[in-house]
C-alpha cells in the first residue's frame, strides 16, 4: 500500500502575522514582548507559540500558524494567559 502524503496548509504570511500582532499590542499595551519565529527555526515540535517566563516574551511559530483565528487564539493563550 503506498504511503499517503499529508497536505499541510500554507502558514499565514509573516507580514500578516506581524500586522495582527501589532493590532493586538495596540489594543493591549501591557502585553509581553512578542516575537514571530520564521518557519523551521523552532525545531520540529508542533508548537504554535511559547511563553518564556524568564524573558517575559511570547514566541509565535510561523510554521504552524495556519489561519488568523488560530493566531489570535494563540496570542491570547500565550500573551494573556501566561504573560
N, C-alpha and C positions, 0 to 999 in steps of 0.2 A: 504494500500500500504506500503510495507516495506521501511524503511529509507535506502537511498543509502549511502554507505560509500565513503568518499573521500580518494583517494590514494595520499599521499603526497610523492614526490620524496625524496630520501635519500640525506641529505646535503653533500656537498663536505667535505672531511675529514679535521680535524683541521691541521694535518701536511701539507697537500697540500695547505690549505689556507695560512698558515704561510710561506711556500715556495714562493708562488705568492706574498704575501705582501713583503717579503724580496727582491725579484726581483724588485718590484715596488720602494721600498725605495732606493735600489742601483741605479736605473735609475733616480730617482727624489729625491736627497738627501735633498732638502728643504721641503719635505713633513712633515705634522704634525705627532705626535706620533700615532701609530695605535695599537689597542687592539682587539684581537679576543675574543668575549664573547661566552663561551660554551652554547650549546643547553639548553634552558629553563631558562637562567639567565637574560634575558631581558624582562621577563613577556610574556604576550600573544599578544601584539600588533605585527602585521606582518611587522616589520621594518627590512630592510636589513642592514642598517647602520645608524649611528647617529654621528653628529659632535658636540662636546662640545666646544663652543666658549671660555668659561672661562678657561678651561684646555688646549685648543688647541689640543684636542685628538679626533681621529676618532675611533668609536666603530663599529665593524662588528659583526652582529648577526648570529652566526653559524647555528642556527635553520632554517633560511630562505635562506641560500645561496645554491641553488640547482645545480648550474653549474659554471664553471670557467668564462664564458663570463659574467654572472651576477655579479660575484665577481669583475672582472676588471671594469665593468661599475659602480658599487657601489663605488669602490676605487676612481675612477675619480670624481664621483659626490661629495662624502663626503670630500676626502682629498684635491682635487684640486679645486673643485667648492666652498667649504666653507672654507677650510684651507688655 
